[in-house]
Amino acid sequence: MQILHIEDNKGDRVLVSSLLRNYLPEWKVLQFESIAKAQTSLQNPQSEKQIILLDLGLPPYFGLGALIELVNWNLDQPIVVLTGTDNPKLGIEALKLGAQDYLEKNKLHGDQLKRAIEYSWERFDLNQQLVAAIHTKDRLFSIIGHDLRSPLAGILSLVEFIKGEGPEIQRDDLNNYLDLIHKSTLKANNLLVNLLDWSRLQLNKLPFEPKELSVKDSIDEVLDVLGSNLNAKGINLVLNFNSKDIIVADPKMLACIIRNLLSNAIKFSHHNGTIIISGESLESDYVLSIQDFGIGIPEKMLENLFSGITTVGRQGTAGEASTGLGLMLAQGFSKRHGGSIDVKSRNAEGSTFSLKLPLMFIKN
């Protein structure tokens, strides 16, 4: 937890530092004479929980200029404004511009400063969660409206065609149509399952029931579902782990993680390519990795890979659609276990997704 105090007046810096030391001793305080000197710490925060105390009278700015400067930087940190001016209108304008609170130096005391910082962070954090929730809602509606609608529309069209043609359809043609219907139905069903699981995860309505599981059995279960996808692309699957490996995880969540990571690897692999599934016990984790040698991930996509933002519209090597929902769900389930999913990728060279389960969920 870190407070960046930007103030050009030495006496005010001493006063605020003393109040923070006495009333918020758990926060680390960094003080700077100007925005220029604080720029590195502002734009490269060393703490996930960082808040800015900003003096409005900083030269060379005037009025709300210093606040406007920071707001224009799009910093992911709340700002509390400190000023020696007794001007309520200025405070209201500061709040409109994006400051979380407004305090007058000549009326400042420790309890007030403590409340302002704690409440400002809480409001900022809640607002960030709200923005994320709205984005997730919009994203899910987009998936429902487009990606779920497309396979259902395809199924309906094929059924109407078959119904219209009736007995005139040749047996081989009918089998081809039924195969297309089957694939579209599976696609719609898998997407719907992911949507329901994601929404239940967000609402904490999904039961978490970890138990001892065989890594081999968990992977075999997924291969029963995705085996036809591998065969369709002629992909060679290499398994590189101890068949006796045992982990502790929720079986449904683990299957969903593996299914989505492997499905992703298949989707972006070239025909007749190779996918390697490997597992190993490290000092503090069990790591299950799925490596492909396909088209890889552009660097600009990696930062928001698990947010569902960047993969929209990116097709697989056989034209497969991507929603990004699978990776969002897999990461959510990994975090439910106290783990994570890491990715290493180079564009046009392939990707490796690694599921890490912490030692507390591993049977020795």
Buried (B, 14 or more C-beta within 10 A) or exposed (E): EBBBBBBBBEEBBEBBBEBBEEBBEEBBBBBBBBBEEBEEBBEEBEBEBBBBBBBBBBEEBEBBBBBBEBBEEEBEBBBBBBBBEEBEEBBEBBEEBBBBBBBBBEEBEBEBBBEBBBBBBEEBEEEEEEEEEEEBEEBBEEBEEEBBEBBBEBBEEBEEEBEEEEEEBEEEEEEEBEEBBEBBBBBBEBBBEBBEBBBEBBEEEBEEEBEEBBBBEBBEBBBEBBEEBBEEBEBEBEBEBEEEBBBBBBBBBBBBBBBBBBBBBBBBBBEEBBBBBBBEBEEEBBBBBBBBBBBBBEEEBBEEBBBBBBBBEBEBBBEBBBBBBBBBBBBBBBEBBEBBBEBBBEBEEBBBBBBBBEEEBBEE
